Amino acid sequence: MPAPLDFMRRLRELCDRHGILFIADEIQTGFGRTGKFFAIELSGVQPDLMTVAKSLAAGFPLSAVVGKADIMDAPGPGGLGGTYGGNPVACAAGLAVMDIMRDEKLPERAARIGSVVEERMQSWARDHEIIGDVRAVGAMAGMELVRDRKTKEPADKETANMLATAREKGLIILRCGVHHNVIRTLMPLTISDEHLEEGLDILGASLNP
């Protein structure tokens, strides 16, 4: 459920007014998936601190907290550490990831992937009453399944059945949400157009098990 961009801006104002640090958690959204290098860029808000991991080193154990110099320099010697801090192989992988993200223009690729996914999901929603909502920010997309579009009653069992059908057809996909009724897509940003279309074809066909 994407936070409204105006909400993020007002939250920044609130933090500034009361001297609260604004911390952006970019562990899932970061590194191009939303069409920007970091999701927070979409709002124009500059955070004080930001957490990153997952895509940071393409699977190697590496995470980081980055932030404004006056905050990062505040702890004294020994006051800041991390379990995986300084792993040379992971750090090398992280640098390579940064180069690939830039050179292969993966944020731009994520935006194109997202437009394809959202268009397909919206087309399914026109034909299937079970789809209550479609939400997408770049390549991060969610399709909410409901038993009734007015009451928004979660179609949790139907979602589980749909995933089982998709799995039988060769597609493994996740569901999420408080009621486990949201189909979530988090495909690799390096996915080929052919594989993307194949996966979406299977997902669409799974709406009619």
N, C-alpha and C positions, 0 to 999 in steps of 0.2 A: 504494500500500500504506500505509494510514493508520498512523501510529505510535500504539501503545497509550497511552491517556491517563496511565496509571500510570507508564509509561516516561518520559513528559515530566516528570512530577512528580519522579521519582527523579533525572532528569538535572539538574533545577533544584537539588536538594539536593547533588548532586555538584559542581556549579559553585560553589555557595555555600561548600562545605567547602574547596575548593582555590583560591578566588579567581579563577575562570574566568568570563569574560563569557558570558552566555547570549544567543545571537543567533537570532532567529526570522526565517526567510526567508518572507515572505508575498507574494512577487511573483506567484505563481500562485494562492494560496489566499485572498488578501486581498479586502477590499471585498465581503463578503456571501456569497461563493460557497458557503461551508460551512454556512450558516445562522446564523453569527455574523459580526460585522463583520470580525473576524480569527480565523483557525483556532485560534490559540493560546488564545483565550478558552475553548474547549471543555474545556481541561485545567485552567483556573484558575491557570495559571502566568503570572507576569509576567516578560517578558524584559527584558534590559538594553538591547538594541538590536533594531531591527526594520527590515528592508528592504521597501520597497513600490515598485510600478511598475505597468505594464500598465493595469489598470482605474483607476488613480489619476487619469488625465486623459482617459479614454475615447478613447485612440488618439493623443493629442498626446504629444510627447516630454517625459516628466516621470517622474522617479524620486526616491526619497528614502530617507534613513536617519534614523530617529527613535529617540530613546532617553532615558534618564534624564538629568536636567540636569547632574549632576556629570560624566558621561561626555561629553556633547555640548559642555560648556563647557571640557573639558580641553585641546584643541588651541589653540595660540596663533594670533595673526593670520596668515592665509595657510596655516594647517595643515590646513584642511578646505575642499574644493571639489568641484565636479562639472561634468561636461561640459554638462549642460542647466540648470544652476542659474540661477534667476532669470528664465527665459523668461516674459514677462508673459502671453502668450496661453495657454500651457500652464498657468500658475498659475491663471488665471481659469477655465479648463476644469476644473481640479482642484477648485476651490471649488464649481463648479456640480455636479460629480459627487457631492460630499459632501452637498449639499442634496437631490439626487434620491434618493440612497441612503436618506437619513433620511425624506424626505417620502413616498416611494413604498414604504417598508418593504421594500426589496429583499432584505435578509437573511432576513426571514420568508418572502418569496416563494421564495427559494432552498431553504429547508427544505421547502416544499410541493412544489416541482419535484422535489427529491431523493426524496421519498417516493413520488411517481408513478413515477419512473424505476426506483427499486429494486424496487418491487412488480412492474413489468413484467418486469424482468430476472430476478427470482426465479421468476416464472411460466414464463418460457422455460426456465430451468434445470431445472424439473420435467419438461419435455418433451424436452429436448435434452441428451444425454450430453456433447456437445462443450463445454458450459459448465461449467468446473471451479470457478469461484468468482465471486461478485458482491460488490463492495466499494463502499460509498457513504458519503460524509460531506456532507450537504447536496446541492447540485447537482453536486458532483464525484463521478462514479461511474466504476467500471471493471468490465468484464466479461471475465474471463480464459477463453480458449478452449484446451482441451487435447484430446489424442487419447485419453487414458486418465485417468480421475479418480483412480485409485490412484497411478499413477506421475507424474502431472502433466506428462506429455510435452507440450511446447508445440505447439500447432496453428498454427504461423506461416503456412504456405501457405494453410491453410483460412481463416485470418483475412484474409489478403490477398484471397482469392477473395470472401469475404463483403463486404468493403469495395467491391470492384469491382461486385458485384451491387447493393449499396446505391446506389452512384453512378449506375448505369444506371437505377435507379428514382427518382433525383432527390435523393438524400441524400448529402452529403459529410461524412464522419466520419473521425476519426483513430484510429490504433492506436499503442500505446506499449509500454513494458516492455523488459526486457533481451532478450527473445526475440521482440519485436514481435507478441505474441499477446494483447494486452489492448485491447479496444475502450474508448475513453475518451470520455465525454460532457462537453462544456464549453459548453453552449448559453448564449445571452445570458439574463440574469436577467429581461429584459423580454419574453421570448418569450411569445406568446399560448398559451392552453391548446390552441387548435385546431392551431397549428403544432407544439406539443410532441407531441400525440397523433399527428399526421401523421408526424412524424419517427420516433417509436417504432414506429408501424405498419410503416413501411418497414424499419426495422432488424430487427424481428421477422420480417418476411417474407423478409428476406435470409438468415436462418438456414436456409431451405429453397430454395437457388438452383435 
